[in-house]
Amino acid sequence: MDVFFFVPLVILIGFVLPLWLILDYVSKWRSRRMLTTEDQQILTELWRSAQQFEDRIETLERIVLSDAQYRKKDDHSKP
């Protein structure tokens, strides 16, 4: 009688439980790897903010460049 309980127990502990744990952790890892809808919204908002900052920086660079060119022309006209 003991063999009838021992063999299935060894199979369960040796093969089924480790496989079950591995597959469980893999499925949890895959689900965590994807972004949630809240994360996607935050990422989209950050992307928009970055684009706005980029536009502002480009505008400031144009203003500074045109001001520098104006000052350069003004300096050459002075004796």
Backbone as CSV, one residue per row, in Angstrom:
resi,resn,N_x,N_y,N_z,CA_x,CA_y,CA_z,C_x,C_y,C_z
1,MET,0.811,-1.193,0.000,0.000,0.000,0.000,0.854,1.258,0.000
2,ASP,1.979,1.202,0.679,2.821,2.379,0.771,3.357,2.797,-0.595
3,VAL,3.602,1.849,-1.468,4.135,2.150,-2.797,3.093,2.895,-3.611
4,PHE,1.841,2.589,-3.425,0.782,3.253,-4.182,0.667,4.741,-3.834
5,PHE,1.039,5.102,-2.630,1.026,6.514,-2.246,2.367,7.204,-2.510
6,PHE,3.441,6.414,-2.415,4.770,6.979,-2.558,5.067,7.397,-4.003
7,VAL,4.752,6.564,-4.963,5.059,6.844,-6.374,4.290,8.078,-6.871
8,PRO,2.977,8.189,-6.667,2.302,9.410,-7.120,2.794,10.661,-6.394
9,LEU,3.156,10.504,-5.115,3.669,11.639,-4.362,5.007,12.112,-4.926
10,VAL,5.876,11.180,-5.275,7.167,11.533,-5.872,6.953,12.195,-7.223
11,ILE,6.047,11.675,-8.027,5.760,12.272,-9.330,5.194,13.680,-9.152
12,LEU,4.296,13.836,-8.202,3.707,15.138,-7.944,4.764,16.147,-7.485
13,ILE,5.559,15.772,-6.515,6.564,16.685,-5.961,7.726,16.890,-6.942
14,GLY,8.101,15.864,-7.643,9.275,15.944,-8.523,9.018,16.579,-9.870
15,PHE,7.811,16.451,-10.408,7.565,16.927,-11.763,6.432,17.946,-11.870
16,VAL,5.322,17.643,-11.272,4.138,18.484,-11.461,4.277,19.822,-10.742
17,LEU,4.644,19.835,-9.493,4.743,21.086,-8.737,5.813,22.047,-9.299
18,PRO,7.022,21.573,-9.612,7.993,22.517,-10.205,7.523,23.080,-11.545
19,LEU,6.932,22.228,-12.372,6.421,22.696,-13.655,5.303,23.716,-13.454
20,TRP,4.437,23.455,-12.510,3.343,24.369,-12.202,3.891,25.720,-11.723
21,LEU,4.867,25.697,-10.830,5.464,26.938,-10.342,6.140,27.719,-11.458
22,ILE,6.883,27.041,-12.289,7.573,27.710,-13.400,6.571,28.354,-14.344
23,LEU,5.561,27.628,-14.735,4.556,28.177,-15.651,3.778,29.323,-15.010
24,ASP,3.525,29.229,-13.719,2.827,30.303,-13.021,3.659,31.579,-13.021
25,TYR,4.943,31.468,-12.694,5.800,32.653,-12.674,6.009,33.233,-14.076
26,VAL,6.087,32.380,-15.078,6.219,32.873,-16.453,4.985,33.655,-16.858
27,SER,3.819,33.158,-16.535,2.591,33.876,-16.900,2.475,35.198,-16.144
28,LYS,2.885,35.218,-14.880,2.863,36.476,-14.119,3.883,37.463,-14.679
29,TRP,5.044,36.974,-15.085,6.078,37.832,-15.650,5.591,38.464,-16.954
30,ARG,4.927,37.670,-17.776,4.405,38.205,-19.041,3.318,39.237,-18.804
31,SER,2.476,39.028,-17.829,1.400,39.985,-17.575,1.955,41.282,-17.002
32,ARG,3.020,41.208,-16.209,3.629,42.419,-15.658,4.452,43.173,-16.694
33,ARG,4.891,42.473,-17.694,5.736,43.081,-18.714,4.958,44.072,-19.568
34,MET,3.666,43.897,-19.685,2.836,44.791,-20.490,2.436,46.007,-19.664
35,LEU,2.237,47.118,-20.353,1.828,48.346,-19.685,0.331,48.317,-19.400
36,THR,-0.025,48.863,-18.263,-1.441,48.997,-17.957,-1.991,50.203,-18.705
37,THR,-3.288,50.355,-18.722,-3.880,51.499,-19.420,-3.472,52.806,-18.760
38,GLU,-3.340,52.793,-17.437,-2.894,53.991,-16.729,-1.451,54.339,-17.114
39,ASP,-0.590,53.316,-17.209,0.788,53.553,-17.626,0.846,54.098,-19.054
40,GLN,-0.001,53.576,-19.920,-0.035,54.061,-21.297,-0.486,55.514,-21.363
41,GLN,-1.463,55.880,-20.546,-1.925,57.267,-20.524,-0.837,58.200,-20.012
42,ILE,-0.143,57.787,-18.974,0.950,58.603,-18.437,2.053,58.748,-19.468
43,LEU,2.383,57.663,-20.143,3.419,57.707,-21.166,3.027,58.620,-22.314
44,THR,1.760,58.576,-22.729,1.276,59.458,-23.786,1.340,60.917,-23.350
45,GLU,0.961,61.175,-22.119,1.013,62.537,-21.590,2.454,63.048,-21.527
46,LEU,3.368,62.198,-21.089,4.775,62.583,-21.048,5.322,62.844,-22.449
47,TRP,4.900,62.047,-23.424,5.334,62.243,-24.802,4.855,63.599,-25.324
48,ARG,3.619,63.933,-25.041,3.091,65.237,-25.474,3.861,66.383,-24.816
49,SER,4.140,66.243,-23.534,4.905,67.281,-22.825,6.297,67.424,-23.420
50,ALA,6.920,66.316,-23.749,8.255,66.364,-24.348,8.210,67.057,-25.701
51,GLN,7.177,66.790,-26.491,7.039,67.454,-27.787,6.845,68.958,-27.605
52,GLN,6.048,69.352,-26.623,5.840,70.777,-26.361,7.141,71.448,-25.929
53,PHE,7.894,70.780,-25.065,9.171,71.342,-24.642,10.136,71.468,-25.815
54,GLU,10.117,70.478,-26.685,10.986,70.533,-27.859,10.617,71.716,-28.750
55,ASP,9.326,71.927,-28.955,8.877,73.075,-29.752,9.288,74.395,-29.097
56,ARG,9.145,74.481,-27.795,9.529,75.712,-27.078,11.031,75.964,-27.188
57,ILE,11.820,74.935,-27.051,13.271,75.084,-27.143,13.675,75.534,-28.544
58,GLU,13.056,74.941,-29.566,13.359,75.358,-30.932,12.989,76.822,-31.160
59,THR,11.865,77.248,-30.605,11.457,78.647,-30.726,12.458,79.561,-30.032
60,LEU,12.871,79.193,-28.827,13.866,79.994,-28.113,15.187,80.045,-28.869
61,GLU,15.591,78.940,-29.462,16.834,78.934,-30.235,16.741,79.882,-31.428
62,ARG,15.595,79.889,-32.096,15.429,80.819,-33.228,15.473,82.267,-32.754
63,ILE,14.833,82.546,-31.631,14.828,83.912,-31.099,16.249,84.342,-30.736
64,VAL,16.963,83.498,-30.043,18.327,83.826,-29.625,19.226,83.991,-30.853
65,LEU,19.083,83.123,-31.840,19.894,83.208,-33.045,19.617,84.504,-33.803
66,SER,18.336,84.848,-33.959,18.018,86.087,-34.676,18.492,87.302,-33.886
67,ASP,18.394,87.272,-32.567,18.879,88.373,-31.741,20.395,88.501,-31.854
68,ALA,21.091,87.366,-31.868,22.545,87.392,-31.988,22.955,87.953,-33.351
69,GLN,22.233,87.573,-34.398,22.553,88.097,-35.731,22.274,89.598,-35.799
70,TYR,21.199,90.048,-35.163,20.866,91.467,-35.140,21.955,92.249,-34.421
71,ARG,22.416,91.714,-33.278,23.462,92.394,-32.514,24.779,92.407,-33.284
72,LYS,25.028,91.353,-34.031,26.264,91.291,-34.808,26.250,92.370,-35.876
73,LYS,25.106,92.543,-36.568,24.996,93.572,-37.590,25.111,94.969,-36.956
74,ASP,24.530,95.123,-35.776,24.548,96.407,-35.078,25.971,96.747,-34.636
75,ASP,26.734,95.745,-34.209,28.119,95.978,-33.777,29.018,96.391,-34.949
76,HIS,28.759,95.832,-36.136,29.570,96.175,-37.297,29.297,97.591,-37.788
77,SER,28.130,98.092,-37.554,27.796,99.434,-38.039,28.363,100.533,-37.144
78,LYS,28.723,100.188,-35.901,29.287,101.179,-34.989,30.771,101.386,-35.324
79,PRO,31.258,102.643,-35.191,32.681,102.921,-35.496,33.604,102.482,-34.424
